[in-house]
């Protein structure tokens, strides 16, 4: 049985009355598939069969079939989301864990969500295959960084939509306390996202906040089990620039409560077509 974690309180955003005063618009809750209302209790089976039970790899960019009111967030990614030949990216970055020393890392991501992350200083290679529900992580930190790079992304948000499952729209232009400029006002959606990178596969209810002006993903919020408690996790994406021909966040920061878990500063990216080289089929080293 898949595990559906409880949604965290949306206390990073202003309340409903303030949101309305600042242009935020609240929409009643419903998860919609092609216009049909689906009860919330169907989420576990829905995402279990949607992602974990399928081995379908979409063609091309794979995000062509997006409803018009969500295209703002797809189009913000540029042609990489729809044009064939941009299904894989190789990224070089600096990683800082728990505010410690920086280390060089690199990863290869391939649509619809496979990842191979190399940590040279730890002599480890983490592998997650999008079409394989088996967990490939050895500790909590590996789960956290894999989930951030696989599940806290605009592609992870849009892929279920392309397959016909629409997230709950909480409202637009929510004001984020303590933020100015990019990410200070966000359009917020609630979505059930697969988290097969965890030891216990399932779906997690996440809140995706897209910058209201640019449509770029600014933050993802959800809860993570820590012992017998649930901790609030926030993944922030910022400093968007052109890398390898497409806009990407130069910084990915994850916090748990008030503690920084890790920070990634991207330095390079090379986009290209999908390759049948088997790099996502090897176990953790």
C-alpha angles and dihedrals in degrees: 000000000000120000120232111198119216117259117253120238112268093235095138089076130060120266125269097264093049091044091055090049090053095047098272115145121203120211125198115257120266136136107218132200112187091330096312118122114234121197117243090239088068093066096094096052091036097058093034091061094033098059114004095044096049133075096185115137111198120228125248117349087337097212101093097109099069123137113252096248091057097045091091089071094044095045091051086071092060125221094328089083096058110016120091115240097048101084097113134049131185112207132193118199149153116251126204118187121199090346090298131131120317121251132188116250136171134193141184117218123189130188128285090030115294115145139190113188123186121201103189096184090055093038089232134134117195118201130192122176116203092214095049120076095195115113116244101182128109104193143014096266092053089052091050097050094042092050091049094051095041105031107024094066137101089245091056089051095048102040096074088046091054087054091053106268115120122203124232111267109220097180146288134263095021110175115236111215115241095012130115129182117359112031095011090114119033140181106229129213131177114218138171106234126188114243102190089149087078122086089245106050119217144105129294125205105234135182113224117200116197120193104259094221104042103024091230119139109260105171144000121203130191144133127266127197111245108179106307094337135075119234126201112245124196124187112193124196118196148148093056114198139155110279120173091351098308136081113262136163112263090202131043114184126181124193131182111203102322094328123103109233099183143332126211121197110194117219105172142007133187119193123202145140127299113275130206094220099124096235092139095055099070123098126241112286 
